[in-house]
Every structure is written in structure tokens, then in C-alpha cells.
């Protein structure tokens, strides 16, 4: 991600005047938002895989209204990732320009190392999970990988399980030239992220007066070529990403904690409203809702950025926020093929009703999935800066 849970705090991100951004409570709050967004994605996917739909519950539906509503926020969480990505990446670009240090080579190195250090092993593990699942000789597994389980999540995996599709996803060509690889549906947003990373500086350079005429014309031509080539669905969400750019440009507020609490109280039900009300609307309304929710998210994050006080790095709450955000990208990339394989191994012919025993088993599955992603992140995502510096020493 990098739009996507997959966004790391960038050392070149905009900083408040008194403290570096990474040392403020605002940074902790953004980490919390990013981490929760990743959890909501997993919550919806795991609910779809393991439990009956709300309309299918045999009894006591009222007890599950809130859990099922919370387990419907995956798409809105990706919108949050896009806005956060736009804020962090745009801020880093603006700072490079202000410092007179803009370089395509440096910029692309940072972005591609950040994406590929997780995506390459993530795609490899997805292939391993899918290969294993496709060779399970269980009726429920066959139905699941054929997209016939009724979970509203898994499509037929075998038609998209090819080396060419794997390579296309590695180079962010999903949705435009190749389908999403195997069962790893969340990879759709990584293509959006990579192309936004290119479109934004191209557009900015084309608009800057300091850019030479020849360079401006080249940027315009490249921007138009990319926009013409891309799947329209990717371009339609670019304004959502640009909401983060606007967030990086506006002056930072100074508000009390009550304002931030009030913003969260208002924002949470709005997220549920957008998730539920527009779920069955035509595509036009989906796009409009995403862009409106992007603006709503912009306002919410703008209020959170008013937390200028230094963070209490030793507090348990801060450490939890930092940790969850730190491996959110890995979690986003690798969780779904892993969960689908577990579902193929454990589920009977139908999904579970949410009784205490199955809820406990589901919680254990989620814990194992988090541990799986964390271990992988410790080998990959946590080493991003080290790998980037090693490549810079050799190439730059």
C-alpha cells in the first residue's frame, strides 16, 4: 500500500514548527488510524470467509449488529490509506523541492524499495498459499477456490494463477494489463499507489514555473500517456489521493484534545454510513461516495494533525500504535491468501454461525494471522531503511 496499509511514516514528511512530526502526538494518532484501517480490512475479509452473512443468521441478530457493521469497513479503510499516502508522499515531494534536492532517481528508489521489499515475498507467499489450496481435495476447498462459496470475496483463483499475472502484479500492472494475482484481492490498491506516485510529481513539475519548458512538455506528455493507458478505475480514485496533498498544504491547526475526540465521534458513524448506504448503489455512486468520503477523511485527519504536543514514546498506547502501523503494509499484502487457505482447511460445507466456540476459534485465527504478518515484516518491512541505504551507497 503504499497507499495502502502499507504506508510508512516518511522522514521527509511535513513537520510542525516545534517538534519533528514523528515526535508528536499527531504522528501517533496517524499511526493509530493506519493500524486500525488495516485491522478493519482483515476484519471484513475474515468475517466474509468464516461467518454467515447477517441476513443468514438463525437467531439473536440484534447482538451482532455492531460487529457486522464494523466488519464492513474494508473499502473505507483503503480510502483512508489513500489519503494518508497522499499526505505523506506529497509532503516529502514538497520538502525535496523546497530544499532544492528533487531527484527522480532518489524519489523512485525510496518508493520502489518501500513497495517491493514487502510485495516480492508477499506475492511469493500468496502463490504458495494458493497452490496449496488449489491442490486440496476437499469439497469445501474446491468450492472456495472456484469462487462458489458465497462469501462475496473470493473469485475463481485458477484463471489468475499464472506466472505472467504474478509478474504483472509485481510491476503494478494489475487492473490495467493483467488481473489481480490469485486470491490476493487487496493488491488492487498497490497499482493505484504506484501510478499516483508517478502522476503527482509529473503534474507538479509540469505546473512549476521553475521547470524548463522542455521538461514541462515532457512531463505533460508522460502524464497524458500514463493517464490514457491506465484503467479508468485507477484514475477515478486519484482525487481521493490528492485529498492528502491538500492536507499537506493547509496550515496546521492548534486545537484541544476535545476537538479531536469530537472529530472521531463524528467520523466513525460517517464511515459506517458510507460503507452500508452505498454498498448496493450503481458504480457512479460508488465513485462519488469514495471522493466525498476522501474529503471527510481529509477533515478528520486535519483535526488530528492539531496534536502538536510531544508523544510519550514509552507509554503502552504509543508503543501499540507504532507497532501496529509499522507492519500494517505487510499485514495488508499477505493476510488474504493466508486466511483463505485456513478457511479451506477448517470450514465445513457452509460458513459458521457466530456462536461462542466459533468466535473464539476465529479470534485465534486472527491472532495467528497477525503473528504471521509480524514475523514476515520483521524480515522485510522493518528493514526498509537499511536496504534503501545499502542501495543508495551502491547506486547514488
N, C-alpha and C positions, 0 to 999 in steps of 0.2 A: 500497500500500500501503500507510495509510498504515500499514494494517498491512501491512505488507507491506513487500519490499524497499524499500519506499517509505517508510521511517521516518527522519526526521531527528533528530539529537540536539537536544533541546528546551532552550532556555536556562533554562527553569523546572523542569528535571528535578531529582530529589533529589541533593544534593551531600554528599560526605563532609566531616567536620569541618575537615580541614586544607587541602584544595585543592578548587577548584571541580571538579565532576565532569568537565567537558570537558578539564581539565588533567591527569587521572590516567591511569595505565596501564589502569585498568578501562575507561575510555572508548575507548581504542584497541582493547582486546580485544572490546568490544561492536561497534565498527565492523568489526573483522575478521570476527566471526560474521555480521553482517548482510551484508557483502560476499560472503563465501563462500556464504551461503544463496542470494543472487541468482545466483551462478555455478552452483550446483548445479541451480537451476531451469532455467537455459539449457542446462546440460549434458544434462539428461534430455530436454528438448524437442528439442534438436538431434540427439541420438542417435536418438530415435524417428523423426525426419524423414529422416535421411540414411543410417542404417545398419540392416542386418538385425537382427532380434531375436536374442538369444543362442541360442535353440533352433534358429535357422535357419543358424547359422554353419557353413560347409562343413568347416572343419578348424581345428586349433590352438585349440580353445575355452579351454583352461586359461590361455592367455596373456591372455585378455580377461575373466577372472572379476572382477578388482578394478575395471577401468574400467567394466564393465557394472553392478557393484554401486554404484559412485559415481554412475553415471548413472541412479539410481533414487530419488533423494532429494528430488525436487521438492516433493512434498506435505509431507514432514517439514520442509523449508525454510520453507514457508508457516506451519507451526505455530510455528517459531522466530520468524518475523516477528510473529505474533500476540502471543506472549509479550513480545517486545521492545516492541511497540506498547503493550501493557497497562502495562508498567513505565514507559515514558516519559510516556505521556499521563496515567495515573493520578497519577504523581509531580507533573506540572505542575498538575493539579487540586488535589491536596492542598496544594501550596505556595500556590496562589492563595487557598485557604480560610484557611490559617494567616496569610497576610499581610492578610486581610480585604479582598482585591481581587477576589473572584469576580464575574464578569460573563459572562452568556451571550453578549452581543454580542462581547466580546473573544475569548472562547473559540472561538466558532463562526467568527469571522473568521480566527483563526490556523489552525484545522483546515481550513476550506474553501479558503483560499488555498493551503495546502500541497498539498491534493489536486488542485485544479483547474488549478494552473499547469502541471502535467505531463499531467493527464488530458485536457484540452481539445485540445492539439496531438497527444497520443498517439492519441486517437480519430480525429482528422482524418487522421493518417498511416496508421492502420490501415485506414481507409476507402479511402485512395489505393492502398495495397498490395493490398487485396482486390479493388478494382475492376480493377486491372491484371491480377491473377491470374485473375479470372473471365473476362477477355477474351482470355486466351492460348489459341491454337488448337493446343495440343499435347496428345496423348493422356494423357501423364503428369500434366500440369497439370489437365486436366479431371477425372481420377480423384482427384487430391489435393484439389481444392476441392469435390468431391462427397462427400468422406469415404470414398472407396473404395480408398485406397492401402494400407491395412493397417498404418498407423503408430501406432494406438491413441491418437491425439492430435487430429487434425483431423476435425471433424464437417462435415456439409454446410454450406457457408458461405452460399450464396444465400438460403435461407429466413430467415436472420437479418441480412441485409444491407438494412436499411430505415432511413429517417430516424427513424421513431418508436423503433426499437430503439437507434439512436445516441443520441437524446435521453434515452431511459430509462437508458442506461448513464452518460450524463453526470451524471444526477441520482441515481445509485446504486440504481436500481430493478431491476437485473438479478437474476435468480433468483426475484424475487417477482412483478413485473408484466410484465417483458419478458425475453427470453433474453439471453445474452451476445452482444455485437455481433460479427458477422462471425467472424473466426478468432482473435480476441484472448481466448483462454480464460482467461489469468491475471486478467482483470478481475473474476472471481467474488469474489476476496478483497477488492476495494475496497468492494463493497457491505457485506460483513461489517464492515469497518473503520468506515465512516461510521455505521452503526447502533450499533456498540459505543460510538463517541464520544458518541452521544446517550443510550444506555441507562445508561451508567455514571454520569454526573453526575445524571441523573434519579433513579436509585436512591439515590445518595449523599445528595442533597438531601432525598429522602423519609425517609431514616433519621436525618438530623441533627436534634438537639433544637433547635438554634438556628433552624431553618426554621419559619416560621409555619405554623399548621395549614392555612390555605387554600392556601399554596404546596405543602405536603406532599401534600395531597389532589390538587392539580393535577398534581404530578409523578407520583404513583401512577397517575392516570388516563392521562397521556401514556405512561408506561412500559407500562401494560397495553395501550393501543391499538396502540403500535408492535409489541409482542411478539405480539399477536393477528394483526396484519397481515402480519408478516414470514414468509418461507419458513422452515419448521422447521429446515432445514439450517443457516441462519444462527444461529438461537438455540442449536442444539446445540453450536456451537463457541464460544459466549460464555464458558463456564467456562475454556476454554483462554486466552482473552484476559485473564480475571480472574486467571490464574496470575501474570501480570505485575503486577497490582495488589497481590497478596500479596508479590511481590518488592519492591515499593516501600515496604511497611510493615515488613518484618522488619529488625532491626538488622544493620548491615553487619559481616561477619567481618573478622578480621585473620589471614591465612594466608600461608604462604610460597609461592613460585613452584612448589615441588614439588607442592603440593596442586592447583594449577591445572592443571599438566601431567597429574597423575593423573586429574583430572576429565575432561580432554579425551580421554585414552586410554580411559576407560570409556564416555564419551558417544558417541564416534564409532561403535563397533560396535553400540551400542544403537540408534542412528539407522538403521543398515543393517538391523538385525533388524526394527524396526517397519515399515520400508519393504517388506521382502520377505515377512515372515511373514504380514502382514495384507492383502497385495495382492489375494488371491483369496478373502477371507472375506466373509460377509454384511455388509450395511450396519450392523447393530448393532455388530458387532465393529470396524468401521472407526471408528465414533464413540467407542467405548470406548478403542480404541488411541490416537486423537488426544488424548483427555483425559488418558490415562496418560502419553503422550509429552509433553504440555504440562507435567505435573508433573516429569517427568525433566528437561526443558529448564529449568524453574524452578530445580531443584537445581544444574544445571550453571552457569547464569548467576549464581546466588547465590555460587558459589565464585569465579567470575571477578571479581565485584564487590569481592573482597577485595584487589585490586591497588590500594592507596591511593597508591603512590609516584607522583611527578610523571612525566608522559610525556616522552620525549625527542623533541620535536616535529621536530627537524631530522634524525632518523635516517631512512634509506631505508624501513625496515619500517613506521615510523609513518606516513610520507607515503603509502605504498602503501595501508595500511589506511584512512586518512582518505579518499583519493581514490576507492577502490572503493565505500566506503559512501556517499560524497557523491552519486554518481549511480546508486545501486542502485535507487531508486524508478523513475527514468526507464527504466533497463535492463529492469526487470520489466514495465513497461507496454508498451513498444514492441517488444520483441525478437521475439515470436512471429509477428505478421503479416509482419515483415521476413524472418525465416528461412523462412517458408512460401513467400513469393514467390521467394526464392533457390532453394529446393528445386524449385519449379515450373519454373524456368528451366534448372536444371542436371541434375536427375535424369532418368535414362532410365526405362524401364517399371518397373524394380524398384529398390529401395534398394541401397546399396553394401555389399559385404563390406569389413570393416575391414583393407584392405591398406595398405602404407606410402603409396602415392600418394594414396589417398582420405583417409587420416588427415591427411596434410599439407594437402590441399585443405580439409578440414573445419576444421582449425586456422586456416587463412586466413579462412574464412567467419566463424568466431567472432571473430577479431580485427577484421574489418570491422564486425561487429555491435556489438562493444564501442565502436569508434570512432564509429559512427552514434549510439549512445545517449549517448556522452560529449558529442558536438557538440550534440545536442539539449538535454542537461542544462545545458550552458554558456549556452544561450539561455533556459532555463526554470527548472529546479530550483535552479541556483546563484543565481538572482535572487529566490528566495522571500522572504527577509527584506526586500529592497529594495521589492518590490511590496507586502508587508504594511504596511510603514511608510508608504508613499505612501497606501494606502487608509485607514490609521488617521488620518493627518493630515486627510484629507477628511471621514471619517465620524465619528470619535470625538473 
